[in-house]
Amino acid sequence: MASLKESFRGQCNLHVYFAEQYLAQLEASDPHDWGGHIQRATSDSLAWQLLLAYQCHLADLIDQQPKFGLLLPEGQFNARSLVADELPPEIEELAGREVEPGWLATIVNYSFVQTATASRAPQGVLAWDGQSESAVKPDLAGCLIELKSMIARHRATLMEY
């Protein structure tokens, strides 16, 4: 039976692999497929895999550094939700990056549920989808690159312990 350490790392690797597959599908898809919803569905799936890979990486960091005595939280979590007198430096770094604008905040705060926008339709327009001009699409490809780089850097650091 595989140890938890291998399990968390394996799960992280699996979610990164799935994210790469969704990214390839996103780049190759016709925007008109699925009634025009393919891009949103694939982007959401990609973002979900990135979030799961990130959480599995956090679980791996916790498991690899038992001296801190952190317990893996139940359900969804991020670095900011981990509470202890002392946290591993990698987790402290990630907690700060989760709130700063950038790739990690994009993953952690990805909006899976579309809400009404505060902007209004241009004057004189009868039909308007409210998103086409104002929607900002996150750079999920960039998020994937950064996540993979961070995971590799942390794993190299963990080998030094």
N, C-alpha and C positions, 0 to 999 in steps of 0.2 A: 504494500500500500504506500502511496506517495505521501511525503510529509506535507504539512501545511505550507512550509516555505516554498516547496516546489509547486504546490497547488496555486498559491497566490501569484507566483511568477509566471506559471503556465497560463493561468487565467488572463493575466495582463497581456502576455504575448498573443493569446488567442483573440482578445478584443482589439489589439492593435492590427492584427491580420484582418479581422472583419472590417475595421475602419478603412484599411487600404482597399479592400474589395468594394466597399460602398463608394469610396472616392473615385475609383476607376469607373464604376457604374454611373456615377454622377457626371463625370467628364464625358462619357460616351452616350449619354441619354439624349433623346430628342425632347425638348421642352414641352412638346404637345402630347407626349405619351401620358396615359392615364388621365385623359381629360385635362391636361395641363398641370397635374398634381405630382408628377414623377420627381421633379426637382425638390419640392418640399418634402415629400416622403423619404427620398434618398438622403437629403441633408439631415433630416431628423434622425434617421437610422445611423448615419455617420456620426453625428454629435452624441448620440446615445452610446455608441461603441467607444468613443473617446472618453466620455465620462466614466464608463465602466472600467476602461483600461486605467484611468487615473485612480479610481478608488482601489482597484486591485494593486496598483503600485504603492499606494499609501499602506495598504494591508501588508504588503511585502516589507516596507520600511519598518513598520511596527514589529513584525515578526523577526526581522533580522537584527533588531536592537533590543533584546530582552532586558538589558540593564535599566531601561527607562520604565519598565513595568506598565506599559500602556496596554489596555485591553481594546480589542477590536470592537467598535460600536456596532450595534444592530442596525440594519436598514441602511438608508442612504446617509453618507457622511462626506466630509471634506476635511482639509487640514485645520480649518478654523474651528471645527466642532470638537477637535481633540483637546481635552483639558488635563493638565498635569502640572506639577510643580516645575518639572523640567521636561522639555521636549527635545527630541533629536534635532540637530541643526537643519537637516534636510526638511523636516516638517515645519519648523519655524520659518524657513525660507518660503515654502509653499503657501503657508497661511498668509504671509504678506503679499505674495503674488496673486492670490485669489481675489484680493480687493483692488489691486492696481489694474488700470486698463491694460489689456493685452491678451495674449493667447489663452492663458490659464483662466482668467476671469470669463472669457468667452465660453470656455468649456463648462465651467462650474455654473454660470448664470445663463446658459443657453435657454432661450424662450421656446419651449415646445408647444405652448398654447398661444395661438394668435389672439391678440386683443385688439379692440377698436383703436384706431389711431386718433390722435388729437387733431391732426390736420384735416382740413375741409377740402371738398372738391373744388377745383378751379371754377371761377365764375363762368356761367353759361354752359357748363357741361352737364348733360342729363344723366349719363351713366359713367360711373367711375369706380374702380375697384378699391380705391383708398390706399393701395400699396405700391402700385407700379412705379411711382415717382419717389416715394418717400422710404421705401423699404431698404434697409441696409443689410446686405447679406454678409454674414461673418466669413472670414477666410478660414474655412475648415481645413483646407489643404495645408495652410501655414500652421494651424494648430496641431495637426498630425505630425508635421516635421519637428516642431518644437517639443511636443510630448515625447517623441521617440528619442530626441537628443537628451532631454532631461532624464529620462529613464536610464539611458546608457551611462550618463554621467553619475547618477546616483548609484547605479549598480557597481560601477568601477570604484567609487568611494567606499561602498560597503565591503568590497573585497579587502580593503586596507585594514578593516577592524580586526 
